[in-house]
Amino acid sequence: MIPPRSVLHKCLTGITRRRPLFSVTTTTRSPRRAPFNGRHGFFTSSRQGAEQKGSSKVGITRTVGLSTTCALLALWLYPHESLTQLTKPLGLVADERKTSPDGVEIKVIKSTEKGRQKEKREEESVWAGIAKSLEGFPSIPGPPENITDMVVDFILPEWTKSLPGLIRKLQRELEMAPGSLAAEIWDEARDPFTHPEIEWEAKVRVSNALCEEEKTFLERRKKVIVPALAKYLGLKEEDIHPDDIPTVAICGSGGGLRALVAGTGSFLASTEDGLFDCVTYASGVSGSCWLQSLYYSSVTGNSFQRAIDHLKARLGTHIADPPVAFNSLTSAPTNKYLLSGIVEKFKGDPAASFSLVDVYGILLAARLLVPKGELEVNEKDFKLSSQREYVRYGQNPLPIYTAVRHEIPEMDEQDADGNPPVSEEAKERAKKEAWFQWFEITPYELFCEEFSAGIPTWALGRKFKNGSDTGLRLPEVRMPLLLGIWGSAFCATLSHYYREIRPIIRSIVGFGPIDGLIWNNLNEDLSKVHPIDPASMPNFVYGMHGKLPSTVPETVYDNENIQLMDAGMSNNLPIYPLLRPGRDVDIIISFDASADIKTDNWLSVVEGYAMQRGIKGWPLGIGWPKPEASAKETAKQLDKAESASSPSESQDRVADAKMEQAARQQQMQEDGSSKKTEAEKHQQASDELGYCTVWVGTTQERSSAPPPPPKPIDDESSWRLMEPDAGIAVVYMPFLANEKKVPGVDPAGSEYMSTWNFVYSPEDVEEVVRLARANYEEGRGQIKATVRAVYERKKRRREEHARRVKEEAWRRVIRGGRAGKVGEEGGDQFS
């Protein structure tokens, strides 16, 4: 279906941006790029090809926007017979012509038997489902007659002429005709030899405890860590007791390809240092989830160096480059693996919708999960549960992938008794209660802590009702859809989008009051609107009324599907799953490659979660320093939150404190105290916290007079890590510029490091990896000292506990009057 002229106009001009959405710019490659202010621009590319010998140093930055524009123009300006066939009824023949009573000749269409069968296949086809999702786009008139083929040839690249044929080819493959790709995929979807999970019954597990598979993993992982920890700390292997091993977790932030590439460099450095082999958990958000998907696949074979080589080979082409994308979707063997998910989705549920997240995920998988050459594609890489083989014996950390669901209470509906809508006071409370529910996915289980429920990962995609799977058992959801969900930052709320363009609005003279009106009065409402729908998946707690905690919203039970999106909408650091009871994480090492690395202060957001869940040991008050908030004010806010009588009241008070903090920041911005470029902010951030900062919490009960936020651990205060009541140690490593070791590379100033850039040349990848490794080197000593201190603390605690148990046993012997008898039985000459 051809997009309307208005849609084409919007694509060409762009909306809510200062510059056209699609542009071609001429740039000169230099070690230091001009600062890049705009972070959003999914269709904006900054690819810079390698220079050939003797060629000019000036290169053309080819944007994928130009390619997409050409594709749209090709569909509009270059009519093609195969394109017109897309909207023609199939299997219909002109039977005869008749004349109506008013003299108008009409054509009577008669269906043949063959045509009726073809119509039926069309109704059942995957292509029909996709077309149905796009019915809202009406056709537009053809091009003016005076536009000749010569003009078209001059305007459009040669490949656009083949675009209608490629679309037609894709349509034929997605029809359910015998011999088509869709028919082959659907036949295999019902074959238990290909997909054994379709014969397994799945039930919802209701419990806060870890699943049995993860418990088994923890036992095996400890045995593997013993020799690794001995090597890392320079100890003898036989001297290490399993109970003394610190549970170390590393987490990677969101940030698109920047987080993917930088995270690969950081993880490679930790592997070379010996730290990665001592890690138990690895959690990710957005781009870091893509990194984990690569590491736990045959593409890299659990090698970060191979991952870097793969990224150099595959990221030089934009994920949405039309010729490359269509080639992957219409050529074997890649087309089968990339399209299996949507074929099974539409055949398993005819009412399913085809969304932007589906397209996005397929394009991501075509770049990330397909190796160079596109022939050695491994089917196992397209199922998350297949990653169990990489952790079965505890040989690698357990990967944790994250997504969120936005719970927005309905405020205007009548209650069950037909009473009028809720009061204004209740509405105000509901505004504060809109929140994100976190979902974690491991190779073993999809779990939601708020629901206290989970299902096996291999059951993802099938329908559930009242705690059991129901209807057709489909194969497990494929990785393309999951890749799209994990990175679907474009499904953000209008509030997130306004925050992106807010600096532009504020920079316009006279628009300050308008900004204040929107931000202070309408922001709560904007935070509940998603202009682009998140991906939809079957709801595994559908119909489970009364079987889950009372805090679960009633609306969840009544919806057959739930919408999941990028967890960075809630927190760009995936720390929440690491605080889950039973995992008992001692050290969290956070690699933060966020674009808004300081302004959103993701570490400080965690304390609200920790207080609400009653988690002891989290260091309260950590994160980027807030010069506008004194230590006394911060302590007062924390004390108010902790003194709440219920978790909901605590959450309300934390929200109030955040609103007050936002108001102070707003006032500072109006006073002109924060008018700095992104590069200046990153440099200031580097001066404030440095490349590696360590905090440690306490398990002590808080007194009525709360202490100020803890100071970072340094060489003189490292003893705090070994205190008996020491809590969780947090090692924070932000992705900052490092002019001394990697000059000219700046996450804030290098344009290609935009979150929404989807093209990295091999040189770009190399630069980002070098910076990430250099930053790790800056904190390598602190990390090792932290691991050693926690190890010594746990060892001392175990030995002290063993001593107390031994003394208590001896006292019981004495109280029983058996001390002398024990000596006599032993033949002691002094008895």
N, C-alpha and C positions, 0 to 999 in steps of 0.2 A: 504494500500500500504506500503510495507516494505521499510524503509529508506535505501539509498545506503551505501555501506561499508565506503565510505569517510565521510558521515555524522556521522556514528557510531564512526569512528576514532576521529572526531572532538569533539564529545560529551565526549569521554573517556579521551582525552588529554587536552581539553580546548584550547582556543585561546586568544591571547593578555592578558595572565595572567602569573604570576610567578609560580603558582602552578596548579595542575590538577583541572579541573572544578568539577569533582566528586572525593570526597575523603572520607576516613574513618579515623577519628582521635581519639585517646584515650586521654581523658582529665580528670583532677581532679577538681571537683566542689569546688570552694572556694569563699569567699565573694568578692574577688577582682580578676577579670579576666585579662588576658594578653591583652595589647592594640591590637586593631584590626585596621589595616591600610586600607585594601581593603574595599570599600563600595559597589562595585558591585559584585554580585554573586547570581542571582535569584535562581539558583539550589542549593545553599549552605545553609545547615541547621545547627543549633547548638542546637538542642533539647537536653535537659538533663532530663531524667525521674527521678521521685522521687525514692529515695533509699528505699529498703525494709529492714525490721528489720533483723539484723544479716548479711546483705550483705556487700560486700566490698564497700569502699567509692569511689573506682575508677569505673566510668561508661563509657559506650561506647556511643559516639556521633554518632547517626545513621543519616546519611545524606540522603536527598531525592535523591541526585545524584546517590547513590548506587541503590536505588529502580528503578530509571529510567533506569540506565544501565542494571539492571537485566531484566527489561521489554523488552528492545531492544534485549538483548541476548536471551530472551525467544522466541521472534518472529523469531530470526535468527537460533537458535540452536535446537528448539523444534518444528519441523513441525507438524501440526495438520490439520486434515481434514476440520474442520470448518474454519481454517485460509485460506486454499487454496480456499475455496468456495468464499472468498471475491472478488477474481478477475475473477471468472468463469462467463460466460454468463448465465443468468438465463432464464429458459423456453425454452432451446434448447435441442433437442434430436438428437442422431446419427441415421440417416435414412438408409444409405446404404454405401457400399464401392465400389469404381470404380477404374479402372486402367487407368492411363494416357497413351498417345501414346508412351511415352518413357519407359513404363513398371513400373512406380512408382505408388504404390497403394495410392489413396487419399480417404479421408473420406468426404462425403457430409453431411452437417448439414442442417436439415430441421426444420423450426419453426412450432410448433403447434399453434392452435388458442389460447389455454391457455397460451402458451409461449409468443405469441405476446402481449397478454394483460399484462402479467407480465413484459415484456420488456417496455411497455408503462408506467407502474407504476414506473419502475426503473428510467426512464427518468424524471419522475415528482417527484421522491422521494427526501427527504432532504438529505439522505445519498449520492445520486448521486451528489448533489451539493457540498457536502463536499469532496467526492472523486475527483471531477473535480478540486477542488482547490489544491489537492495534487498530480495532475498528473505529476508534475515535478520530482517526486521521483521515479526513476526506480527500478525494483525489483533487488535483488541480488541473487547470487547462493545460494543453500542450503548448509548445513554444510557438512564437509567432512564425508565420509561414516564410517570412523573408530571411529567417536565420538559416543559413545554408550549412551543409556538412563542412565546408571549408572553414567557416567561422568556428564551428564546434571543434574541429581539429586544431584550430589555433588556440582556443581557450583551454581545452581540457587535455590532460595527459593521455597517452595511448591506452593505458590500462583501463580507463573508465569505459571504453567501448565494450570490454568483456564483462563489465560488472553485471548487466542484466542477465547474461548467460550464466554467470556464477550463481546468482540468486536463484535462477530457475533450476540449476543443478542441485543446489541445496534444498530447494523445495521438493524435488523428486526424491532425494534421499530421505526426507522426513515424512513422506507419504508412506502409508502402510501397504503399498503395493508389493506383491511377491518379489523377492529379490532386492528390495530396497534396503538401505542401511537401517532405517527405523524398524523394519520387520525383523531383520537379523538381531538387532539389539533386544527387541521385545521377546523374541524366541529364547534368547539366552537368559533374559530376566526371569524366566520360569524354569530354568534348568538348575537343579540343585548341585550339579557337578561344577558348574561355573560359579554359582552364588549359593554356597551351602547354608548361608544364614536364613534363606527363605523357608527352611524347614524347622527353624528353631523358634520356639515360643518365647515371647518376651513379656515380662511383667514389670511394673513400676516398683522399684525398691524404695520403701519409705523408711528412712533412717538417717540420722546425722553422722553415723560412723562411716569410715572409709569402706569401699567395697573390698571383698576378699582378695581380688586380683591385685589391688594396690598394696594390701598388707603383705602378700607374698612377695611382691616386688621389693618392698622395704627391707625385708629380711635378706634377700639376695643381694641387694645393692650394698648393704653394710659390709658384707663379706668382700665385695669387689673393692670397696673404698679403703679397706685396711691397708693393703700394700701401696695404694696410691697416696694415702695420707702420710704413710711412713716416708715415702720418697719426697713428698712435698715439704714436710717439716724437718726432714733429716733425722728421723727416728728409726729405731729398730722395729721391724714388723711384729716380732714376738712380744714387744712391750706394749702394744696397743690393744686395749680392751674394747670390744665392740660398743659397749655402753658409753665410752668416752668420745666416740666419733661425733663431731658437730654435724647437725643437719643443715647443710648449706643449700640455699636456693638462689638462683640467678633469674633475673627478670629483664626483659627487653621492652622498651616503650613502643608506642605507635609513632608513625611518622612516614608512612609510605615507603618508597624505595630508599630514602635516606636512612630510615630505621633498619631496613633490611640489609643494606650494604654496610652501614656503620656497625650494626650488631654482629654481622659476620666477622668483621675485623676485630671487634672486642672479644668475641668468643674464640677466635683463632689465637689471640694473644693469651687468653686464659688457658687454652689447651697447651700452648708452648710453655707456659709457666707451671703447668701441672695442676692448676686449680680446678679445671673443668672435670677432671677425673675424680675429684672429691665432692662433686655436686650431686645432690639427690633429686632436686626439682628444677625444671626450667619452664618459666611461664612467659607468655607473650600477649601483646595487644597489637592488632592491625599488622603493620609491616614485620613485626617480630614473629607473628604467627606464620607469616610467609617463610621466614627464615627457618623456623622449626619444621615446617612442611618439607623444605628442601633437605635439611640435615637428616631427617628420618625418612629417607627415600633412596632408591637405587641410583638416582641422578648424582648424588654426592657420595654415597657409600659411607656416611658418618665421617666425612672429612670436610672441615671448613676451608681448607686450601682448595679442594676440588669445587666447593661451593663458589669461591671467588672466581675461579677459572670459568665456571658455568655462567656466572653473572656477567663476566666480561664478554662472553660469547653471545649472550641472549638479550641483554638490556640495551643494546645499541639500536634496536628497532622498537618503535612505539607499539604498545599492546594493541592499539586500535588502528594500526596502519592497514588500510583496506586490502591491498593485494596479498600481504603476508597473512592477515587474519583469515581471509576467504580461502587461501591455499591450505591452511591448517584444517579448516572446517569441511573442505570438500575433497581432501586427499587422504588416502590410507597410509599408515595406520592411525594417524592422529585423530581423524574425524570421529572414529568410533569411540575412542576414550573420552573425547571432549563433549560429545553429544549424548552419551549414554544417560547422563543424569536427567536432561530435559525430556528425553524420550520416555523414560520410566516415570517421570513426574506427571506428564500429561496423559499417558496411558493408564497409570494407576489412579489418577484423580482428574477426570475430565473437566472439573470445575477449577482446576489450578490456574493461576495467573502467571503470565510471562513478564518479568519485571526487568528493570535496568540492572539489578543485582545479578540476575541470571547471565545477562550478556557480559557484564563486567567480570564475573567469575570465570566464564569460559575464556575470555581474552587473557586474563591473568594466568590461567592454567596453561594456555598455549605458549606463553613465554617462559613460565617458571618450571613447569613439570615436564616439559618436552626438551630433551637434550639436543645439542647441536647435531644437525643432520636429520633429526626428526624420525629416525628409523628405529632406534633402540628405546622405544617407549615401553614402560613396564606397567601393566594393568594394576599391579598391587599398589603403585604409588597413588592411585586415584581412590583409595579407600583408607580412611583414617584408622580403622581398626587393624589394618595390616601393619601398622607401626609397632604392634605388640612384639613382632619378631626382633625389633631393635632394642627392646627392654626386657625381653623374656627372662634372661639370666642376670639382670641387673647390670648389664654392660654399659648402659648409658643412663643419664638422668631421665626421669619421667617427664615428658612434655605436657604442659597444660595450656590449652587454647581457651580464649575467652570471647564472650559475646554478651550483649545486654538486651533486655526487653524494657521498653519505656512504659511503666504503669502510670496511667493518667486517670484518676478517679472521675467517674461521671457525676457531675454536680447538678444537672438540670433534669434528671429523670425522676419520676415519681417512685415512691417506695412500693413494697409489695401490697400495702393496704390502700394504695391509691391516694396517699396523702400528697399535698402540694410539694413543690421543690424545697430543698433544704434552705435553711436560713443563710443570710449573708455571712454570719459568723462561721458557719460550717463551710461555706464556700472558701473563705479566707484560709481556713485550716486545710481544706483539700488542696489549695494551691501549694502549700508547703509539703503536702504529703505525696505529691507527684514525685516518683523516684524511679531509679533504674534497678532492675533485678538482674543480678549477675548469674550467668550460666558458664560453667567450665566444662571443657571436653578433653578427656584424655583418651588414649587408645583403648581404655577399658570402659569408660562410662561418661554419659552426659548427665550432669548433676546441677541442680539449683539449690543453693543453701537455704534460700528463703522458703522454698517449698519442702525442704528436707526430703527430697525425692530425686530419683535418677533412673535412667534406663541404660541398657548396654549400648555401647557405641555402634555395634553392628545393626541395631534396631532403628537407627536414625532414618527418618523418612516414612516409616509406616504409621498407620493410624492407631490410636489408643482410645479406649473408653472404659471408664471405671477401673483403671489399673491394669488392664490387659490389652494386648494388641487385638485388633479386630479387622475383619475384611481381608483384602488381598495383602499378602506379605511381600512387600517390595524389597529389592536388594538395597543395601545400605546407600545412603545419600553419598554422592560422589564429591571429591575434593573441589572441583570448580565452584560449586555453590558455596561451600564453606569458605574458600578463599575470598569469594565475593562478600560474604557476610562479615568476615573478620576485617576487611578493609573498606567497608561501606560507609566511610565518613561523609559521603555526599547525602546520606539519609539523615543528616543532622536536622535539628529543629531550626525554625526561623530565628530563634535567639542566637544559635551558633553562627548562622549566616550573617546576622546583623553585627555580631561581634567582629567578624572579619572585615566588614566595610565601615565599621564605626570610626576608625582613624580618619577615613576619607571624609565622612560626614562632619566630624569635628574640625577638620582642617578648613572647611568652607566657612567664610566669614558670615556671621549671622545665623548659622545653623546650630549653635550651641543650645538654645532653648528647645529646638526640635529634638535634638539628641537626648536632652534631659527628659523630655516628655515620653519618648519611646523607651528609653532605658529604665526610667524610674516607675513608669505607670503601665507600660504595655509589655515589658519584658517577660513577666510571669505568663501572660497569654501566649506570647511568641514561643515560649519554651515548651508549649504543648502541641505545636503544629509541625508536622513533618511534610514538607512540600514533595519529597520523593519517598514513596512507601518503602519501608524496610522489607527484607526477604521474609517470606512466610513458610513455616514448617508445621507439620502436625503437632498438636498440643498433647503431650504425653500424660498430662494430669486432667484431661477432659473428662468431666462427669464424676470426679472423685470427691464429691461433696462430703464433708465431715471426716475425711481420712487424712487430711493434712493439717498443719498448725493453723490455729485460728487467725493468725496474722495474714494468711494468704487471701488476697482479694477475691470476692465471690465471682467477679466477672471472669476470672481465669477459668473457672470450672465450666462456664457456658460456651466458651469459644473452642471450636474444633482445631483452630490453628493459632499459633503465636508468631509474632514478628520479632526477629532478632537482627541486631545491627552491631556495628563496630563498638567495642567496649570503651574506646577512647572518648565516647560521648559522656561517659561517667567519670572515668579516671584513666589517664594515659599511661599509668604504671600498673601492671597486673599484680598488685600486692595482696588484694583481698583473698584470692584462693589460697595463698601461702599461709594465711592466718587461720585457716580452717582447723578446728579441733581434730586431733589425731595425727596431723602432719608434724607438729612440734618443731617447727623451723627455728633454729638458733641464730642463723646469720642470713640476711637478705642482701644480696649484692645487686644493685639496681643500675642498669645502663640506660640513661635517659637521653634519647635523641629527639625529644619533642621539639616542635617549632617554637611553641610558647613555653620555653623551658623554665622561665622564671615567673612570668606573669600569672600563670595558672597554679603554680606551686603545688604539684600533684602530691608530693609527700605529705603536705599539711592536711590534705583532704582525708587521708587515711585515718587520722585520729578520731574523726567523727564515727567512722565505721567501727574502730576498735572500742570506743566507749559504748556504742550501741550494743555491740555483741558481748561486752564484758570481757574483752581480751586483756589479760594481764601481761605486762612486759613490753608493750609497745612504747617507744620513747615519745612522749607527748611534746608538742611544741616544736618539732623539728621541721626542716625545710629551709627555703630561702629566707634570709632575714627580712623582717618587715619593719623598716625604719619608722613607719607611721604608728606602729603599735608598740607600746612599752611592754616590758616584761611583766609589769604589774597588771596591765590590762589583759594580756594573754592569759596569765594565771587565773585572773578573775573569771574569764570566759570559760576556761576549762573546769574550774570549780563549780560554776553554775550548771554546766552540762552534766557533770558527774553526780551532782546532788539531786538530779531529777528522780522522780518516783517511779517512772516507767520508761522503757525504751523509746516509745513514741514521743514522750515529753522531752527526753534527752535529744532526740533527733530535731524536735522543734527548736530547742534552745541552741543547738549547734547551727541550725539554719539562720536563726536570728543573729547569732554572732557573725556569721559569714556576711549577712546583709549589712551589718554595721561596718564590717571591715571594707566591704565594697563601697559603701558610702564615703568612708575616709579616703579610699583610693581615688574615688571620683573627685573629691574636693581637691586632692593633691594635683590631679591632672588639670583641673580648671585653674589652679594657681600656677601652672606651667612648670611644676617641679619634675615632671616625668617626660619632657619633650626630648627624647633621645632616639637616635636611629637604632635599628635592630643590632647593628654591629657594636654600637656603644653599649647597648644593654648586655650583650654577650660578654664584652670585655669587662664590664662592671661585675657581671655574675662570676666571671673567672676570678676576679680579685676578691670577691666576697667569700666564696666557698672553696674555690680551687677545683682541681681535677678529681680529688678523692676526699670525701668527708665521711667520718664515722661517728655514729651516735649509738648509745646503748640505753635501753629502758631499765625499769626496775619492777620487780614483782612485789614490792612493799605496798601496803595499803596506804592510800593517800590520806594525809592529815587534813585538818580543817583549814590550815594555812598552806595552800599549794606552793611548791617551789617554782622558780622561774623556769623557762624552757631550758633543757640540758645543753651544755656546751659541747661542741664536737670533741671527740677523743683525739689527743695528740700524744707525743712521746712521753710527756710528763704526767698525763692522766690515763695512760693505758691500763693502769692498775684497776680502774673502774670496771673493765671487762671481766676481771677475775673475782669481783665481789660475789659472795654467796647469793645475794638477792638480785644480781644482774639479770636483766631481761633479754629481749631480742636486740641483737646488734644489726644496725642498718648501715650498709656501705653504699654511698651515693656517688655515682660517677657520671656527671653530665657531659654531653658531647659538645665541647667548647673548642674555640680556635686555639692553636698552639704555635705561635709565631716563631718560637725558638727552635722547635724541632721540625715543624711542617709549615714553612712560611707560604703565604698566599692562599691558604685553604681555610675558609671561614664558613661554618654552617649558616651564619646569618647573612653573610655577604656574597656567597657563591650562588649564582642564580640556579644552577642545576640541582641544588640541594633543597629546592622547594618541595614541600610535601606532595604537591600535585604535579610534579614533573615525572614523566614516565619514560624518560630516555636517559641512560647513562652510557657514555662512551667508555671503552676500556681504560682510558686515561682518567676519567672521572671516578670510576670504581677504584682504581689504584690510589688516587689521592685520598678518597674517603677512608679506605682501609688503612693507609699510612697514618692518618690522623687518629683513627680509633686505636690503633696499636700504640702510637706515641702517648696518647692519654692514659691507656692502661699502664704503660711503663711508669708514668708519674705516680700512680697509686699502688704499684705492685708490692712495695714493702709494707704499706699500711694494711693491705688485704691479708698478706701472710701473717703479719703480727696479730691481726684480729682473729684469724683462724686458730693460731697457736694459743692465744689467751683463752679463747672459749674452750679449746680442747683441754687445757690445763685446769680450767674451772670445773669442767664436767668430771675430769679425773679426780680432782680433789674432793668433789662432792660425792662421788661414788665411793672413794676410799673412806671418807668420813662416815658415810652411811653404813659401810661394811663394818667399820670399827664399832659403831653404836649397836649394830645388830649383834655383834660378838659379845660386847659387854652386857647387853640385855640377856643374852642366852646364859652367860656365866652367872648373872644375878639370879636368874630363875633356878639355876642349879644350887646356888647357895641357899636360897629361900626354901628349897625342898629338902635341905639337910643331906645332900648327896655328895658334897664336896670331898669328904674324907673317903667315902666309898669309891669314888672315882679313882682316887690315888691308890687305894688298896688293890682294886681290880687291875690297875696298870702295873703293880709290882714295884712301886716307887719305894726306895730304901729309906726315904725320909717320912713316910706316912706313919 
